[in-house]
Amino acid sequence: LKAFPEVLHHPKEEQFLFARLALRHAESAALIAQLQDEHREGSAQIQAVEACLATARRDAACHGELAGALEAFAEAQWRHLSREEKLILPAARQHLDEADWQAIAEAFRHNAEVRVGGEQDEAFKRLFVKLMNTVPA
């Protein structure tokens, strides 16, 4: 929940995709700033989920609070991803050149290598199951 977006994805997205798009298409700057703010808000939401999870482990009465925190996080992520897919990626396709895309692909290639198989995928699956079992139906 935290390792992939916070450590691998968002920093590279900001450093490579957003930075290159801002250079090539100044009109995207306001949207990019909003998306970067959403990255920071997502970090705060992850911390809230972690705090609620810790509390819910000790007190079953807090399961509703955890469910609310997870729902808020999920909704914010869907909105964020939708804005990236509907606004940023089309602008990037229109304004970035081949060298930009090669640099972006190289930066993100490591993310795919980390995510494919291995301990981290198994840890993610275990965490997902644990979260789903913690939140009441």
C-alpha positions as CSV (number, residue, x, y, z in Angstrom):
1,L,0.0,0.0,0.0
2,K,2.8,2.4,0.8
3,A,6.0,0.9,-0.7
4,F,5.1,0.9,-4.4
5,P,3.4,4.3,-4.8
6,E,5.4,6.2,-2.2
7,V,8.9,4.8,-2.9
8,L,8.8,3.7,-6.5
9,H,6.0,5.2,-8.5
10,H,5.3,8.8,-7.4
11,P,8.9,10.0,-7.2
12,K,9.6,8.7,-10.8
13,E,6.3,10.0,-12.1
14,E,7.1,13.5,-10.8
15,Q,10.8,13.4,-11.7
16,F,10.4,12.0,-15.2
17,L,6.8,12.2,-16.6
18,F,5.6,15.4,-14.9
19,A,8.8,17.3,-15.2
20,R,9.2,16.5,-18.9
21,L,5.6,17.3,-19.6
22,A,5.9,20.6,-17.8
23,L,8.9,21.5,-20.0
24,R,7.1,20.7,-23.2
25,H,3.6,21.9,-22.4
26,A,3.5,24.8,-19.9
27,E,-0.3,24.6,-19.9
28,S,-0.1,21.3,-17.9
29,A,1.7,23.0,-15.0
30,A,-1.5,23.6,-12.9
31,L,-2.7,20.1,-13.4
32,I,0.7,18.7,-12.6
33,A,0.8,20.8,-9.4
34,Q,-2.7,19.4,-8.4
35,L,-1.5,15.8,-9.0
36,Q,1.6,16.4,-6.9
37,D,-0.6,17.7,-4.1
38,E,-2.7,14.6,-4.5
39,H,0.4,12.5,-4.1
40,R,1.1,14.2,-0.8
41,E,-2.5,13.8,0.3
42,G,-2.3,10.1,-0.6
43,S,0.7,9.8,1.8
44,A,-1.3,11.4,4.6
45,Q,-4.2,9.0,3.8
46,I,-1.9,6.0,4.0
47,Q,-0.7,7.2,7.4
48,A,-4.3,7.5,8.5
49,V,-5.1,4.0,7.3
50,E,-2.0,2.7,9.1
51,A,-3.1,4.4,12.3
52,C,-6.7,3.1,12.0
53,L,-5.3,-0.4,11.4
54,A,-3.2,-0.3,14.5
55,T,-6.2,0.9,16.5
56,A,-8.5,-1.7,15.0
57,R,-6.1,-4.5,15.9
58,R,-6.6,-3.5,19.6
59,D,-10.2,-2.5,19.5
60,A,-12.9,-4.1,17.2
61,A,-15.1,-1.0,17.7
62,C,-12.7,0.9,15.5
63,H,-13.3,-1.3,12.4
64,G,-15.7,1.2,11.1
65,E,-13.1,3.9,11.3
66,L,-10.7,1.7,9.4
67,A,-13.3,1.0,6.8
68,G,-13.9,4.7,6.3
69,A,-10.2,5.5,6.0
70,L,-9.7,2.7,3.4
71,E,-12.8,3.9,1.5
72,A,-11.5,7.5,1.5
73,F,-8.1,6.4,0.3
74,A,-9.5,4.2,-2.4
75,E,-11.9,6.9,-3.7
76,A,-9.1,9.5,-3.8
77,Q,-6.8,7.0,-5.6
78,W,-9.5,6.3,-8.3
79,R,-10.0,10.0,-8.8
80,H,-6.3,10.6,-9.0
81,L,-5.7,7.7,-11.5
82,S,-8.6,8.9,-13.6
83,R,-7.2,12.4,-13.9
84,E,-3.8,11.0,-14.9
85,E,-5.3,8.6,-17.5
86,K,-7.8,11.1,-18.9
87,L,-5.7,14.3,-18.8
88,I,-2.0,13.8,-18.2
89,L,-1.4,10.8,-20.4
90,P,-3.1,12.3,-23.5
91,A,-1.2,15.5,-23.0
92,A,2.0,13.5,-22.7
93,R,1.3,11.5,-25.8
94,Q,0.7,14.8,-27.7
95,H,3.7,16.8,-26.4
96,L,6.5,14.4,-25.4
97,D,9.0,13.2,-28.0
98,E,10.7,9.8,-28.4
99,A,13.7,10.7,-26.2
100,D,11.3,11.7,-23.4
101,W,9.4,8.4,-23.6
102,Q,12.7,6.4,-23.7
103,A,13.8,8.1,-20.5
104,I,10.4,7.6,-18.8
105,A,10.4,3.9,-19.9
106,E,13.9,3.3,-18.5
107,A,13.0,5.0,-15.2
108,F,9.9,2.9,-14.8
109,R,11.4,-0.4,-16.0
110,H,12.9,-0.9,-12.5
111,N,9.4,-0.6,-11.0
112,A,8.1,-3.5,-13.2
113,E,11.2,-5.6,-12.2
114,V,10.5,-5.1,-8.5
115,R,6.8,-5.8,-8.8
116,V,7.0,-9.0,-10.9
117,G,6.9,-12.1,-8.7
118,G,9.0,-12.6,-5.7
119,E,8.7,-11.7,-2.0
120,Q,7.2,-8.3,-2.5
121,D,4.2,-9.6,-4.6
122,E,3.6,-12.3,-1.9
123,A,3.9,-9.7,0.8
124,F,1.4,-7.5,-1.0
125,K,-1.0,-10.4,-1.4
126,R,-0.8,-11.2,2.3
127,L,-1.3,-7.6,3.2
128,F,-4.3,-7.3,0.9
129,V,-5.9,-10.5,2.5
130,K,-5.2,-9.2,6.0
131,L,-6.8,-5.8,5.2
132,M,-9.9,-7.5,3.7
133,N,-10.2,-9.8,6.7
134,T,-9.9,-6.9,9.1
135,V,-12.6,-4.7,7.5
136,P,-16.1,-5.8,8.3
137,A,-18.3,-6.8,5.4
